[in-house]
Amino acid sequence: MEREPARCHRCGGYLRPDVVWFGEMLPAEAVERAWNAVAECDVLLVVGTSGLVWPAAELPHLAKRGGATVIEVNPVASEVTPVADIFLPGPAGEVLPAIVAGMAAGQG
């Protein structure tokens, strides 16, 4: 069953999801926050990306230059894999719950 996108209750126009479409610029404030956070992080978890779309594709490289451990979760190797310290192959829906379960078990 296909559903029509939600509409604005005032003007009737389609509501835009909180995403950046291909070819659009990223919001400058969000970019600045992301770059600052990555420059200061100890670990960067990169999940399900080709690592091809810039400028976001620069983030694992920036984290690595800052001394962070880069962990990639992906079904197949990507452009991020050579930068990653740890590559965890598989679907995010399987790998991430396993990471959480392992962390929880380690705390007990």
Secondary structure, 3 states (H helix, E strand, C coil): CCCCCCECCCCCCECCCCCCCCCCCCCHHHHHHHHHHHHHCCEEEEECCCCCCCCHHHHHHHHHHCCCEEEEEECCCCCCCCCCCEEEECCHHHHHHHHHHHHHHHCC
